[in-house]
Amino acid sequence: MELILTNAKIYTPTEIIEPGTIVIEDGIIKQIMEGKVKDGIDLEGKIVAPGFIDTHIHGCYGFDANDGESSRFQMMGKMLVRHGVTSFIPTTVTDSHENLLRISREVGKIIEKYKEDKGARILGLHLEGPYINPKKKGAQNPEYIRKPDFGEFMEYWKASNGSIREITIAPEVEGAIEFIENVTRLGVIVQLGHTDATYEEAKRAIIAGATKATHLFNAMRGIHHREVGVVGACLESESVYLEMICDLIHLSPQIIKLVYKLVGPYRIALVTDAISATGLPDGRYTLGGLDVIVQGGICRLLDGTLAGSTLTMDKAIKNLVSIGIPLRDALIMASYVPAKAIGERDIGILRPGCKADFVVLDDNLIVVQTYINGRLVFERNT
C-alpha cells in the first residue's frame, strides 16, 4: 500500500525541503524528494515533521501512569496523537514496591499487544524514582523513597519483559554508582534527577553510564559559581542529553535560551512531565497518591511545590518558537533528540527506511494530522 503526500514543507527535521514530496510504502518511508508531483495528496504548503516523542509523561486526559492498568496506557496513546505524539514512554513516580511491580507487568503486556491504529506507540517504561534524594523529592511521595536496590529493580525488569527503558536516580545516594553500572549493562537509560549531587558526584555517575538529566534544573542542585553541581556537570558532558520542560513555568525563557545557546538543539530533549490533568479543566487531581491543585493550568501540591505540568508537545514547540528559537531546532528537540537519547534509530527522523511516523502542521503550528506507520490516526476537524 502506497501513500504520497506532496506540496509540503518537509522538516526531516535536520533538513528543510520546500516544496517536497514524501512517499510511504507499507508503513515505511520509501522516498523523500524535492518538488511537487501530480499523483499525491496536495498538502498546500503545510508542514510535515517527524512525530513527536515524549519520553517523560505521567498522564493526560484523566489517565495516570501510576494507576498501572494496560488499558489506561493505551488510552493515553490514543489521546496523545491529538498533539502530534507518535511515541511515548509512560513515567511513574516513586511508589510502593508492589505497585511498581504491577505497573511494570502491565507495561510489558501492553507493549506486546500494541497496535498502531489505536494510538501512540509505547516505547517502554520510565521509572522516575524511587531511588532519589528526599531533599529534592519535588512532587514525589517521601514515604516510598528508598536506597537503590538492584535486586528489586530486576523484579521490575523481569515483570516488564525487559521493557524498562529509563530510570531516574540521585547519584549521591548510597549504592547509586554500582546500581548505575548494573542497569546500564542491561541497556537501560540512566537519568540523573531529584538530586542534590555535587559536580564530582554527578561526574562519577556519568562515567558509570548515566546519559540523561531529568527535567534539567527542576528538583536538582543548581549552579553556584564555586560549585556548579549536577546541572554544571550535565551541561559540560557532551554525552548527556538534557530533558527540558518548556511550559515557561518550570523554566524561564531566559534559561531556556541560555541552555540552547550553550549546547545547541542536538542535546535538548523536550518533555512534558504532564500529569492526568492535561487536557482537562482546572481542579483537584492526584499524582502518585499526592493531592494536586491545578489552577490556570499550573499543577502544584498543597504546599505550593510544582507537580508536573499540563503541557503538551505541540504547545512546547509553540513556546520555543515564541521566544525566538527556530522551528527547525524546536522540531529537532521534539523528535530527533528524544529518539537518539534512547537509542531509537528508525523514528524521530524522516528518511528512507524509517517508520512513517509523522505529523502535519498548519502555519500556526496546529496539529492537522498524525500518522503512525503510515496510517492516519488523527485528523483535526475543520
N, C-alpha and C positions, 0 to 999 in steps of 0.2 A: 504494500500500500504506500503510495507516494503523496506527499503534501508539498506544495510550492507556495511560499509567501514572497511577494515581490514588492518593489517600490517602497522599501522600508529604509529607515536609518538604523543600521545594524551596529551595535556595540558588542564586540566579541568577548569581553569588554575592553581588551587592551588595544584593539584597533577599531576605527570607526569607518564604516563603508556606507556611502550615501550617493545615489540610491543603491540599494543592494537587494540580492535575492538569496533566499535560503531554501534548500531542498532537503526534505526529510524522507527517509525510506525505512519502513519497519521500525519506527521509533528511534532511529539513529540519524544524525546529521550526515547527509551524503555529500553536500556541496554548498559552499558559500561563494557567491560571485558578485562582482560589481555589475551595476546596471539593472534595468527593468526588463522582464520577459512578458510575453503575451499570455502564456498558459500558466496562470497562477492567481492567487488571491491578492488583489491590489490593496495594500495597507495604507496607501495615500500618504506616505511620508511618516507614518507612526514609527516609534522606536521599538526595536526588537533587542532584547538583552537577555543574558543568562538568567534562569530562575534564581531567586534569592534563596540563600541558605542560612537558616537561623540555628546556630549551634548552642544557644543558651536561652531557653524559653521554658518557663514553669507552667504556663497555661494560657488560655484565651476563651472567650465566649462561654464562661461558666465551667470550663474543664480545667482540672488541676492535675499535674503530673503525679503529685503525691497521693492522689486517690488510687492510682495504680491499676485501673481497670483497662484492659486492652481495647475495649470499645471506645473509651474516652480518648486514648491516643489516636485512634482512627478518626474520631470526630474533630480533634484538634487539627489534624491534617486536612480534613475536608473544609474547615473554616479558613485556614491559613492561605489557601490558594487565592482567596479574595484579595490578598495583599501581595501577590506575586511570589509567595514562598513555594518552592517545589521540593525542598528537602529540609528536614529539621531534626534536632536532637532534643527530645523532651528531657527536662532537667529537674532533678529532685533537690529539695533542701534537706538539711540534717533531720533525721528521723530515727525511729527505733530500728533495731536490727530486723525485727520481724516484718516491719512494713517495707523496708528497703529490699528485703529478700523477696517479698511478694511482688513489688514493683519490677524488680529485675526479671522475675519469672514471666510476668505479663508482657514486658517489652520483647523478650525472646519469642513469645507466642505471636505477637502482632507482626513482628518483622518477617516471620516465617510465612504468615498469611497475607502479606502486603499485596495490594492491587492498586496500580497507579490511577485507575479511574475513580477511586474512592477519595483521593486527596494527596497531599504532600507526602513524599517518601520519608519514612523514619529511618534514620541512619544509625541508631543505637541509643544509648542512654548516657546522660551526663550526671554523675553524682557530685553535686556541689556540697561537699562535706561527706561524712560527719567529722572528718579529721582536720579540724580547723582550730584557730586560736579564739578562745572565748572573749578575749579583749577586743577582737574585731569581728564579732559574731554578726553584726548587722541585723538583718531580719531572719536570723536562724535561731531555732529553739535551743537554749543552753542546756536543757535537760538531757539532750541526746548527743551533745558534743563529746567526743572521746578521742583517745590516742590512736594513731594508726595501727591497724591490725591486719596484716596481710592474709592471715588465715580466714578472718571474717570476710575480707574482700573477695577471696577465692570462692566463698559460698555464693556471693552475688554474681561473680563471673560465670560460675557453672550454671547457676539458675537461669541466667540470661542467654545461655548457649554462646557465650563469648561476645555478647552484644554491647558490653560497656565500652564506649568509645573514649570518654573523658572522665577525669576526676579532678576536683579542686581540693587542694591540700595546703595547709600552712607549713612551710618548710622548716620553721624553727621549733615545732613541737617534737617531743621525744619520739625517736624512731622514724621520723619522716624521711630522712635521706635513704635509708635502707629500703623503706617502703617504695619510694620513687623509683629506685633502681629495679626493684622486683616487678612493679606493674609496667614499667617501660619495656621490660623484656617481653611482656605479653602483647606489646603493641598499643597499649592504652596511652592516650594523650594526657600528660600530667599538666595541670594548670596551677599556678600559684595565686592564692586568693584567701580572703578573710584571714589576713596575716599581719603580724607586727614585725616581720623579719627585717633584720639589718641588711645592708648591701652584701656583706660577706656570707650571711646565711642564705640569701637568695641566690648568690652566685654558686654556692655549693649545690643547691638544688638544680640549677640549670646544668651544671656539669654532670649531675646524676641522671639527667634526662628530661627535666621539665622544659616544655616548649611553648607554653601559653601563659598569659596573665589574665586572670578572671576579672572582668569589668575594671580595667585599669583605673587607679586612684580610689575607687569606691571600696570601702571596707579593707583598706590596707594602709600601712605606714606611708606617709607622704614623703616628699623630698625636703630635706633640710640641707643647708649649704655645707655643713660639716658631716652629715650622714645622709646620703642620698637614698638609702633604704631600698626596699624591694622595687619601688617604682623606678628608681635610677638604674638598678641592675637590669630590669626588664627592658627599659628603653635602650640601654647600652648594648645589650646582647642581640646580635643580628639573627640569632636562631630562634628568638622568642617572638611569637605573634601576640598582638595586643587586642584583647576584646575592648570595645568601647560602646557604652550606652548613649547614643546620640539623640536623646529626647530633649536636650538643652535644659534639663533639670539636674540629672546626675552629674553632668559635666557642663561647664560654661562654654560658650562659643570660643572664648579666648584660649582655653586649654585644649580644646579640640584642634583648633588651627595651629597651636604651638606643636602638638604631637605630630600632626600632619606635616608641618614644616621640618621637623626633626627627622622623621623616619620615612616619609612618603606614604603612598597608598598601599604598597605591597606587603606591609606587615600589620595593617589595621583590619581587624575583622569586626564588622558591625554585628551587634547582638541586641536583642530587645530586652532580655530579662523580664519579659512580660508575665503577668500573673492572670488568674482566671477572670479578673475584672476587665481585661482587654476586650474591647468591642461592646461593652455593656455600660449602663449608666453609672454615675457616681453612687456610692453606697457603702455597705459593710460587707467585707469578704474575708476569706481566710487564706493563709499561706503556710503550709506545713503545720497546721493547727493553731497558728497565731492569728489573732484578730487584726484585720487591716481596714483602715478607713480610706476610701477613695473620694477625694474632693478636687474638682477641677481637673480630673484625670490623673492626679498625683496620688500615689499609694504610700501610706505611712502606717506604722504601728501606732498603738495608742500613746506611746511616749514620744512620737514625732519622728522616729527613725524611718528613713526611706525603705520601702519594702517592695522591691521590684518596680515594674512600670506598667503602663498601658500602651506602650509604644508598639508600633508595627513596623515591618521592614520598609515598606513603601514610604511611610512617614519619616523614617530615619534618613532615607535618601533625600527627600524634600528638605529636611532640616539642614543637611550638609550643603546642598545647593544654595539654600537661603543665606548661609553665612560665607559664601564665596568659594566653596570647594567645587571644582569642575565635575560635571555629571559623570564623565568617564571614570574619574577616580572614585566617586561615590559608588558607582556600579561595581568597580573592582573590589571595593571593601565589602560589598553586599553579596558577592558571588564567588569570584575567583579566589580571594584570600581565605574565606571560610572553608572552601573546599580544599585548598592547598594545605591549610593548617591541620587538617585531619587526614591528609593523605589520599583524598579522593581525586582521581585524575580525569574522570570522564563526565564530571558535572562542574558547573561553575564557569564554564567557558564554551563558546560556540566555535567548534571546528570539526571537520570531517572525522567521523569515528566516535564522536562523543554522544552521550544521550541527548535526545532532543527535548531538554527541559529549558523552557524559555518563557519570557513574559513580554507582552505587547503593551506599551505605554503611550498615552497621548502627549501632546505638548505640555500639558500641566502635570505630567508625571503621575497621572491616574492610571491604575491598572485596568486595561480594557479586556485583555485575555490572558489566561495562563495555560500553558501546555506542559504536560509531563509525558515523557516517552513518545512525543509527537501527537499525543491525544489532547484535545481541548477539554480541560477540566473546569474552567471557569470562563464565563463571558458576562461582562457588565451590560445590564440593560440600558439602552439609550433613551 
